[in-house]
Amino acid sequence: MDLFDTLMKRRSIRSFEDRPIPPEVVDRLLDAANNAPSGGNIQPLSIVVVEQADARKELAEMVGRQPWVRNAPLSMVFCLDFYRVKRWAAAFDVEFLGERALGSFLIAYADLMCAAQNVVALAESEGLGSVYIGTIQASISRAREFFSMPDYVLPLMVLSLGYPKSVPSTIPKLATDVVVHRERYSVPSDEEISEAYETKYGDISDDVDTYLERAYIEAVERDRQDGPGWVADAVERMKKLDVKSNAEFLFNLRYPQRLMVGMNSRLIDAMRKAGFDFGRLGEGSDDGDA
């Protein structure tokens, strides 16, 4: 299978076989992460490798009791790491203020995701599956304490990996021409936007099990791994919220927007406890390129 086919057939895997990943394969995955692109090649990244059962269980609790994190033989916690950079700069009496510079933060987060995606691509070629877990961001302080992270280190993404027990047959995506703009941004009409997303997600009036398998596989997979109740709960919430569209399903039920906004204060507090403070934006001069 060539690289294009590998990437096109990639799926988020949440059902893993109960067998470890050989150490030499884990080492190759980590080397691939370390060889990812990095802004200025500074590499403000650290990866915590989690393989022990007790740590996997604790990590699963941190990210919302997701059973595939507990059951995966390997998880990698990708951390934005300015601690190491600041120590290095200070050793040469140089000031590094990445924890106060939003631009530095954004570049470092891009580095982090480049490294993680390198792992995803190589894992596929090794016969492994993976799934991104972003809800670690709701437990930054808890994760920092459990994994003994110093100041200026933020756990921002988890990647759980293993040999797939089952692979979803498909995953809804927007058509490529919806997300690609040639030379200039092409503003679509309301009708074109609606059609694009309806084509992606399908008819919400479909059989509910079929719809959830397509649009909310996490609930279906939790039923399989943790016992029944998750799908029934999703269906009940759909009825309670009178969900009649894919947009309502996504932004009222799956990712409630007021809840997402309400997380801002927790995220900001956790980042400040780790030494990050973007409230000082605007200090100093923005003149020049230096």
C-alpha positions, 0 to 999 in steps of 0.5 A, spaced: 500 500 500 502 506 498 502 512 502 496 515 499 492 509 500 495 509 507 492 516 509 486 515 505 484 509 509 486 511 516 481 511 521 480 513 528 481 506 532 478 505 539 478 498 539 485 494 540 487 487 541 490 485 547 497 485 545 503 489 546 507 493 541 514 491 540 519 496 543 523 497 537 516 499 533 515 504 539 522 507 538 521 508 531 514 511 532 518 516 537 524 517 532 518 519 527 515 524 532 522 527 533 524 528 526 517 532 525 518 539 522 519 544 528 518 552 527 526 554 527 527 547 529 527 549 536 523 543 538 519 545 544 516 538 545 516 532 550 512 526 549 510 522 555 510 514 554 504 511 557 504 503 557 503 501 564 496 499 566 495 503 572 498 509 568 493 507 563 487 507 567 489 514 570 490 517 564 483 514 561 480 517 567 483 524 566 480 524 559 473 523 561 473 515 562 474 513 555 475 506 555 480 505 549 485 509 552 485 504 558 485 498 553 490 501 548 497 498 550 500 505 548 498 512 549 503 518 548 502 524 551 504 530 547 506 536 551 508 543 549 515 544 553 518 551 554 521 548 560 527 545 557 528 551 552 528 556 558 533 552 562 537 552 555 537 559 554 538 561 561 544 557 561 547 562 556 544 568 560 539 569 554 531 571 555 526 566 552 519 568 554 515 563 550 510 562 556 508 570 555 508 570 547 502 567 544 505 567 537 511 562 540 505 558 543 501 557 537 508 555 533 509 550 538 502 547 538 503 546 531 510 543 532 506 538 537 501 536 532 506 535 526 510 530 531 503 527 533 501 526 525 508 523 524 506 518 529 499 516 526 502 516 519 508 511 521 503 507 525 498 505 520 504 503 516 506 498 522 499 495 522 497 499 528 491 504 529 491 510 533 486 515 536 487 522 538 484 524 545 484 532 546 480 532 552 486 532 556 486 539 556 480 539 561 485 536 566 491 539 565 493 540 572 491 533 574 496 531 568 501 535 570 501 533 577 500 525 576 506 525 570 511 530 575 511 535 569 515 542 571 513 549 570 512 551 563 510 544 560 503 543 558 500 536 556 495 538 550 494 532 546 494 524 547 495 519 542 492 512 544 495 506 539 495 499 538 493 493 534 486 494 531 481 489 533 476 492 529 476 498 524 470 503 522 468 502 515 468 509 513 468 516 516 464 522 514 469 528 511 467 534 507 468 533 500 475 536 498 473 542 494 469 544 500 475 546 504 480 547 498 480 555 495 484 556 489 488 563 489 483 566 493 478 564 499 471 563 495 465 565 500 460 559 499 453 561 499 448 558 505 445 553 501 452 550 499 455 550 506 448 546 508 449 541 502 456 540 504 455 538 511 448 534 509 452 530 504 458 529 509 453 527 515 447 524 512 440 524 514 439 525 521 432 521 520 436 515 519 435 509 523 439 512 530 444 506 531 446 507 523 446 515 525 450 514 531 455 509 528 457 515 523 456 521 527 458 519 534 462 512 534 464 514 541 458 512 544 457 506 540 464 504 542 463 505 549 457 501 549 461 495 546 467 496 551 464 499 558 457 496 557 450 498 555 447 505 556 451 510 552 447 510 546 441 510 550 443 516 553 445 519 547 438 518 544 435 520 550 439 527 550 437 527 542 430 527 544 430 532 550 434 537 546 429 536 540 435 535 535 433 535 528 439 537 524 446 535 524 448 542 526 444 541 533 447 534 534 454 537 534 453 544 537 448 542 542 449 535 544 456 532 542 460 539 543 455 543 547 458 550 545 456 554 552 460 548 555 466 549 551 466 557 552 465 555 560 472 551 559 476 557 558 477 559 565 479 552 567 484 552 561 487 559 563 487 557 570 491 551 568 496 555 564 497 560 569 499 555 574 504 552 569 507 559 568 503 561 562 501 568 562 498 571 555 495 577 559 501 580 558 500 581 551 502 588 548 508 589 553 514 591 549 515 593 542 513 589 536 517 593 531 522 590 526 523 582 525 528 581 531 
